[in-house]
Amino acid sequence: MNSRWLVMAKSINTSTDMSLHVRIVITKHAHDAMVERGVSIATVRLVLERGSKTVQTDGLLATYGYVSVAYRVKSGAYVVKTVMVAGGK
Protein backbone atom coordinates (compact mmCIF):
# COMPACT_ATOMS: atom_id res chain seq x y z
CA MET A 1 0.00 0.00 0.00
CA ASN A 2 1.23 3.50 -0.81
CA SER A 3 2.21 5.19 2.46
CA ARG A 4 0.54 8.43 1.33
CA TRP A 5 -2.91 6.94 1.86
CA LEU A 6 -4.69 5.30 4.75
CA VAL A 7 -7.83 3.61 3.45
CA MET A 8 -10.77 3.12 5.77
CA ALA A 9 -14.10 1.73 4.60
CA LYS A 10 -17.04 3.19 6.47
CA SER A 11 -20.79 3.20 6.00
CA ILE A 12 -22.31 6.61 5.38
CA ASN A 13 -26.07 7.08 5.67
CA THR A 14 -27.80 9.22 3.08
CA SER A 15 -30.54 11.68 3.99
CA THR A 16 -33.14 9.05 3.08
CA ASP A 17 -31.77 6.68 5.78
CA MET A 18 -30.54 4.21 3.17
CA SER A 19 -27.17 2.74 4.03
CA LEU A 20 -24.69 3.54 1.29
CA HIS A 21 -21.19 2.14 1.53
CA VAL A 22 -18.71 4.86 0.70
CA ARG A 23 -14.96 4.54 0.96
CA ILE A 24 -13.28 7.24 3.01
CA VAL A 25 -9.64 7.76 2.09
CA ILE A 26 -7.62 9.68 4.66
CA THR A 27 -4.42 11.29 3.34
CA LYS A 28 -1.34 11.23 5.55
CA HIS A 29 -1.68 14.98 6.08
CA ALA A 30 -5.33 14.59 7.17
CA HIS A 31 -4.43 11.70 9.47
CA ASP A 32 -1.66 13.76 11.09
CA ALA A 33 -4.11 16.67 11.54
CA MET A 34 -6.70 14.33 13.09
CA VAL A 35 -4.17 12.99 15.60
CA GLU A 36 -2.85 16.46 16.45
CA ARG A 37 -6.36 17.87 16.93
CA GLY A 38 -7.92 14.85 18.62
CA VAL A 39 -10.52 14.15 15.92
CA SER A 40 -11.66 10.54 15.46
CA ILE A 41 -12.65 8.79 12.22
CA ALA A 42 -16.18 8.58 13.68
CA THR A 43 -16.25 12.38 13.93
CA VAL A 44 -14.96 12.75 10.35
CA ARG A 45 -17.68 10.37 9.18
CA LEU A 46 -20.31 12.36 11.08
CA VAL A 47 -19.11 15.63 9.53
CA LEU A 48 -19.21 14.10 6.02
CA GLU A 49 -22.64 12.62 6.72
CA ARG A 50 -24.41 15.56 8.37
CA GLY A 51 -22.29 18.66 7.77
CA SER A 52 -23.14 21.61 5.55
CA LYS A 53 -21.16 21.50 2.31
CA THR A 54 -19.41 24.42 0.63
CA VAL A 55 -17.85 24.11 -2.82
CA GLN A 56 -14.15 25.04 -2.92
CA THR A 57 -11.60 25.31 -5.72
CA ASP A 58 -10.50 21.67 -5.52
CA GLY A 59 -13.31 19.86 -3.72
CA LEU A 60 -15.68 20.54 -0.85
CA LEU A 61 -15.61 21.68 2.76
CA ALA A 62 -18.03 19.98 5.16
CA THR A 63 -18.64 21.66 8.52
CA TYR A 64 -20.56 20.22 11.44
CA GLY A 65 -20.34 21.76 14.88
CA TYR A 66 -16.78 22.91 15.43
CA VAL A 67 -15.10 20.47 12.99
CA SER A 68 -14.50 21.06 9.26
CA VAL A 69 -13.32 18.46 6.75
CA ALA A 70 -11.82 19.44 3.39
CA TYR A 71 -12.31 16.63 0.87
CA ARG A 72 -12.95 15.72 -2.73
CA VAL A 73 -14.85 12.91 -4.38
CA LYS A 74 -12.65 10.72 -6.57
CA SER A 75 -13.71 7.42 -8.14
CA GLY A 76 -16.65 7.14 -5.76
CA ALA A 77 -14.51 7.64 -2.64
CA TYR A 78 -14.32 10.60 -0.29
CA VAL A 79 -10.66 11.67 -0.19
CA VAL A 80 -10.14 13.67 3.00
CA LYS A 81 -7.42 16.28 2.51
CA THR A 82 -7.38 17.89 5.94
CA VAL A 83 -9.35 18.27 9.17
CA MET A 84 -9.74 21.54 11.07
CA VAL A 85 -11.16 22.46 14.48
CA ALA A 86 -12.65 25.94 15.03
CA GLY A 87 -10.68 28.04 17.47
CA GLY A 88 -7.80 25.59 17.41
CA LYS A 89 -4.83 24.77 15.24
LOPA-407674 format. One record per residue (C-alpha): residue number from 1; residue in three letters; x, y, z. Coordinates in steps of 0.25 Angstrom, whole numbers, plus 2048, in hexadecimal, padded with zeros to 3 digits. Layout:
+-----+-----+-----+-----+-----+
!   n ! res !   u !   v !   w !
+-----+-----+-----+-----+-----+
! NUM ! ALA !   X !   Y !   Z !
...
+-----+-----+-----+-----+-----+
This chain:
+-----+-----+-----+-----+-----+
!   n ! res !   u !   v !   w !
+-----+-----+-----+-----+-----+
!   1 ! MET ! 800 ! 800 ! 800 !
!   2 ! ASN ! 805 ! 80E ! 7FD !
!   3 ! SER ! 809 ! 815 ! 80A !
!   4 ! ARG ! 802 ! 822 ! 805 !
!   5 ! TRP ! 7F4 ! 81C ! 807 !
!   6 ! LEU ! 7ED ! 815 ! 813 !
!   7 ! VAL ! 7E1 ! 80E ! 80E !
!   8 ! MET ! 7D5 ! 80C ! 817 !
!   9 ! ALA ! 7C8 ! 807 ! 812 !
!  10 ! LYS ! 7BC ! 80D ! 81A !
!  11 ! SER ! 7AD ! 80D ! 818 !
!  12 ! ILE ! 7A7 ! 81A ! 816 !
!  13 ! ASN ! 798 ! 81C ! 817 !
!  14 ! THR ! 791 ! 825 ! 80C !
!  15 ! SER ! 786 ! 82F ! 810 !
!  16 ! THR ! 77B ! 824 ! 80C !
!  17 ! ASP ! 781 ! 81B ! 817 !
!  18 ! MET ! 786 ! 811 ! 80D !
!  19 ! SER ! 793 ! 80B ! 810 !
!  20 ! LEU ! 79D ! 80E ! 805 !
!  21 ! HIS ! 7AB ! 809 ! 806 !
!  22 ! VAL ! 7B5 ! 813 ! 803 !
!  23 ! ARG ! 7C4 ! 812 ! 804 !
!  24 ! ILE ! 7CB ! 81D ! 80C !
!  25 ! VAL ! 7D9 ! 81F ! 808 !
!  26 ! ILE ! 7E2 ! 827 ! 813 !
!  27 ! THR ! 7EE ! 82D ! 80D !
!  28 ! LYS ! 7FB ! 82D ! 816 !
!  29 ! HIS ! 7F9 ! 83C ! 818 !
!  30 ! ALA ! 7EB ! 83A ! 81D !
!  31 ! HIS ! 7EE ! 82F ! 826 !
!  32 ! ASP ! 7F9 ! 837 ! 82C !
!  33 ! ALA ! 7F0 ! 843 ! 82E !
!  34 ! MET ! 7E5 ! 839 ! 834 !
!  35 ! VAL ! 7EF ! 834 ! 83E !
!  36 ! GLU ! 7F5 ! 842 ! 842 !
!  37 ! ARG ! 7E7 ! 847 ! 844 !
!  38 ! GLY ! 7E0 ! 83B ! 84A !
!  39 ! VAL ! 7D6 ! 839 ! 840 !
!  40 ! SER ! 7D1 ! 82A ! 83E !
!  41 ! ILE ! 7CD ! 823 ! 831 !
!  42 ! ALA ! 7BF ! 822 ! 837 !
!  43 ! THR ! 7BF ! 832 ! 838 !
!  44 ! VAL ! 7C4 ! 833 ! 829 !
!  45 ! ARG ! 7B9 ! 829 ! 825 !
!  46 ! LEU ! 7AF ! 831 ! 82C !
!  47 ! VAL ! 7B4 ! 83F ! 826 !
!  48 ! LEU ! 7B3 ! 838 ! 818 !
!  49 ! GLU ! 7A5 ! 832 ! 81B !
!  50 ! ARG ! 79E ! 83E ! 821 !
!  51 ! GLY ! 7A7 ! 84B ! 81F !
!  52 ! SER ! 7A3 ! 856 ! 816 !
!  53 ! LYS ! 7AB ! 856 ! 809 !
!  54 ! THR ! 7B2 ! 862 ! 803 !
!  55 ! VAL ! 7B9 ! 860 ! 7F5 !
!  56 ! GLN ! 7C7 ! 864 ! 7F4 !
!  57 ! THR ! 7D2 ! 865 ! 7E9 !
!  58 ! ASP ! 7D6 ! 857 ! 7EA !
!  59 ! GLY ! 7CB ! 84F ! 7F1 !
!  60 ! LEU ! 7C1 ! 852 ! 7FD !
!  61 ! LEU ! 7C2 ! 857 ! 80B !
!  62 ! ALA ! 7B8 ! 850 ! 815 !
!  63 ! THR ! 7B5 ! 857 ! 822 !
!  64 ! TYR ! 7AE ! 851 ! 82E !
!  65 ! GLY ! 7AF ! 857 ! 83C !
!  66 ! TYR ! 7BD ! 85C ! 83E !
!  67 ! VAL ! 7C4 ! 852 ! 834 !
!  68 ! SER ! 7C6 ! 854 ! 825 !
!  69 ! VAL ! 7CB ! 84A ! 81B !
!  70 ! ALA ! 7D1 ! 84E ! 80E !
!  71 ! TYR ! 7CF ! 843 ! 803 !
!  72 ! ARG ! 7CC ! 83F ! 7F5 !
!  73 ! VAL ! 7C5 ! 834 ! 7EE !
!  74 ! LYS ! 7CD ! 82B ! 7E6 !
!  75 ! SER ! 7C9 ! 81E ! 7DF !
!  76 ! GLY ! 7BD ! 81D ! 7E9 !
!  77 ! ALA ! 7C6 ! 81F ! 7F5 !
!  78 ! TYR ! 7C7 ! 82A ! 7FF !
!  79 ! VAL ! 7D5 ! 82F ! 7FF !
!  80 ! VAL ! 7D7 ! 837 ! 80C !
!  81 ! LYS ! 7E2 ! 841 ! 80A !
!  82 ! THR ! 7E2 ! 848 ! 818 !
!  83 ! VAL ! 7DB ! 849 ! 825 !
!  84 ! MET ! 7D9 ! 856 ! 82C !
!  85 ! VAL ! 7D3 ! 85A ! 83A !
!  86 ! ALA ! 7CD ! 868 ! 83C !
!  87 ! GLY ! 7D5 ! 870 ! 846 !
!  88 ! GLY ! 7E1 ! 866 ! 846 !
!  89 ! LYS ! 7ED ! 863 ! 83D !
+-----+-----+-----+-----+-----+
